[in-house]
Amino acid sequence: MKEKYTSFKQFYPYYLLEHVNPVCRKLHFLGTLGVIILIIISFFNTSFLLLVPLCGYGFAWIGHFFFEKNQPATFKHPMYSLIGDWVMFKDIIIGKELLNPNLTKGNSNEKN
C-alpha cells in the first residue's frame, strides 16, 4: 500500500530511512554534485543538459539496486524524492546528516 504524505516534512524521515547504506548515500551525493557540475558546464555547451538525468538518477539507482537493495522513492513519490535528494545533499554539506548514517555525530571523525 502506498504511503500518503501530505507534506515534505512528513516524507523526509521516510526518505532518510530509505538511504541508510553509506555507499548509497555517497552515490546520491556524487550524483547530485555531478548534476550541479553538468548544469554549470551547460552554460558553455547546452548538450551537457542531456546528461543531467542520467547522472542524477544513474548514481542514485545504482545505490538503491546494488547497495541499499530497495526501490528508489522516485517510483512512489517523484516530487518529494527529488526534493529529498537536494535536501539530503545540503544536509550532508552543512553536517546535519552524515555520509555514513551508521556513525553517530560523536564518532563522525571516523572515515566516511
C-alpha positions in Angstrom: 0.0 0.0 0.0 1.3 3.4 -0.9 2.0 5.7 2.0 0.3 9.1 1.9 2.4 12.0 2.8 0.7 15.4 2.9 4.0 17.4 3.3 7.7 17.1 2.6 8.2 17.4 6.3 6.3 14.1 6.8 8.1 12.4 3.9 11.8 13.3 4.7 12.2 10.9 7.7 11.0 8.1 5.4 13.4 9.3 2.7 16.3 9.1 5.1 15.3 5.6 6.2 15.5 4.5 2.6 19.1 5.8 2.5 20.9 4.2 5.4 23.6 2.4 3.4 26.7 4.6 3.3 27.6 3.6 -0.3 24.1 4.5 -1.4 24.3 7.9 0.3 27.7 8.6 -1.2 26.4 7.7 -4.7 23.5 10.0 -4.2 25.8 12.8 -3.1 28.1 12.2 -6.1 25.2 12.1 -8.5 23.8 15.4 -7.2 27.2 17.0 -7.3 27.6 15.7 -10.8 24.2 17.4 -11.7 25.5 20.7 -10.4 28.7 20.4 -12.4 26.8 19.4 -15.6 24.5 22.4 -15.2 27.5 24.7 -14.8 29.2 23.2 -17.9 25.9 23.5 -19.9 26.3 27.3 -19.7 29.1 26.8 -22.3 27.6 23.8 -24.1 23.9 23.1 -23.7 24.2 19.5 -24.9 25.5 18.6 -21.4 22.0 19.1 -20.1 21.1 15.8 -21.7 23.4 14.1 -19.2 21.7 15.6 -16.1 19.0 12.9 -15.6 21.5 10.1 -16.4 23.9 11.4 -13.8 21.3 12.2 -11.1 19.3 9.0 -11.5 22.1 6.8 -12.6 24.2 7.1 -9.4 21.1 7.0 -7.2 19.6 4.0 -8.7 22.9 2.0 -8.6 23.0 2.9 -4.9 19.4 1.6 -4.4 19.5 -1.6 -6.5 23.0 -2.8 -5.6 23.7 -1.5 -2.1 20.6 -0.4 -0.4 18.6 -3.2 -2.1 15.4 -1.3 -2.1 13.2 0.5 -4.6 14.0 4.2 -5.1 11.4 6.5 -3.6 11.3 8.2 -7.0 8.9 5.5 -8.2 6.3 6.2 -5.5 6.9 9.8 -4.6 8.7 11.5 -7.5 8.5 15.1 -6.4 9.2 14.6 -2.7 12.1 12.3 -3.7 13.6 14.9 -6.0 13.4 17.5 -3.2 14.7 14.9 -0.7 17.9 14.4 -2.9 18.6 18.1 -2.7 17.8 18.4 1.0 20.0 15.4 1.9 22.8 16.9 -0.3 22.5 20.2 1.6 22.2 18.4 5.0 25.4 16.4 4.3 27.3 19.6 3.3 26.2 21.5 6.5 26.8 18.5 8.7 23.2 17.8 9.7 23.4 14.4 8.0 26.4 12.1 7.6 27.6 10.3 4.5 27.7 7.2 6.7 24.5 7.4 8.8 25.6 4.4 10.8 28.1 6.6 12.6 27.0 8.9 15.4 27.8 12.6 15.5 30.2 11.8 18.4 32.4 9.5 16.3 31.9 11.2 12.9 35.7 11.8 12.8 36.0 8.3 11.6 36.2 7.6 7.9 33.0 8.2 6.0 
